[in-house]
């Protein structure tokens, strides 16, 4: 699989507080959209923050519900899909158009942890 970028994404009910915290901690800058913030450190994308209005903080040490997922940017989504499925992933959400300039598909690893194969 030819992964071109790897982004850790945090779900949050407060985009500004969450992205500003990590920007300060890691010495980065934030690019803001309505429901998504991106953290750049030294000009490279390092983290994403997705608006999740009903976000519930985890109960330590149980960790429920989901709090984090990975976005893996790939050069060829069809080849990456085949490789992920061959390794044991489950497809959770299919993209509307694999030929669009950008997009993503959502998968689960064997333990059910979600990740996205993204392009664009």
N, C-alpha and C positions, 0 to 999 in steps of 0.2 A: 504494500500500500504506500503510495507516494503522498505523505502528509506534508502540506505546505505551511500550515500554521496550527497551533494548538492553543485554545483559549479555555480557561476555567471560568464558568459562569455561575454567579450567585443569584438566586431568586430573592427578592426583597420587596417589602411593602413601602420602603422609603429609599428611592433611588439616590437622592442627594446625600443623605446621611451615609449610606453604605459605600457609594463610590468615592465620596470625599474622604472617608476614613481610610480606605485602602490607598488612595492617592497620596495622602499624607504619610502613611506608614511606609509605602514603597518609593516615595519620592517621584510620583508620576503626575500626569495631567489627565483630565477627564474630557471626553467628547460626549455631549449630551443629545439624546433624542427623547421624544415623549415617553416611550416605554422601554428604553434601552440606553445604558451608559457604557462607554468603552474606556478602559484605563490603559494609557500608554506610558511606558517607562523607557527612557532613552530612545524615544521615537518608535518603539515596537509595541504592538498590542499585547497586553499581558493578561487582562481580565475583562469579563463582561458582567453586567448587572442587568437583570431582567425584572421588569415590574411584575410583581405577583401580589395584588391587593389583599388577598386572603392568606398571605404568608404567615405561618406559625413557627416561631423559633423552636429548635429541637429541645427535647428534654434529655439532659445529660444523665446517664451515659447512653440512653436508649437510642437517640438519634432519629426518631420518627417525627414528622414525615420527611420526604425528600428535601434536601437542602442545597444540593449542588449537582451539576452535571457538566460534562465536557463537550465542547464544540471542537471537532477535528476537521480542519479545512483540507480538502483533498483536490488533487489535480484532475482525477477522473472518477466521478461519483459512481458510475456503473461498475467499474473494476473494484472500487473500494467497497461497494455494496456486496458484491460477490465474495470478496475476501472476508468481510465482517460476518456475513451469514455462514460462510464456511468455517469460521472460527467459533461459531456458536451463538452469534447475536440473534435477537428477535427483532423484526421490524415492528415498530409501534405506530409510526405515522409516515405515510408515503408522501413524497413531494407531489405537487400538482403537475409540475412540468420539469423533467430532468434536463431539458434542453434550454431552460431559461438561463439568463446571464448570472443569476445568483439564486441560492436556495438552500434547503436543508431537508434531511430525512432524520427521523428520530428512531433510535434503536434502544434495546436493553441488553446489557451484558448477561451472562448466565445467572448472576445473582439478582438480576432485575434493576441494576443501576442504569439510568438513562444516559445516553450520549447522542450527539448529533454528528452526522457526516454532512459537512457544509461545503459549498463552492461559491466562487465569485469574489 
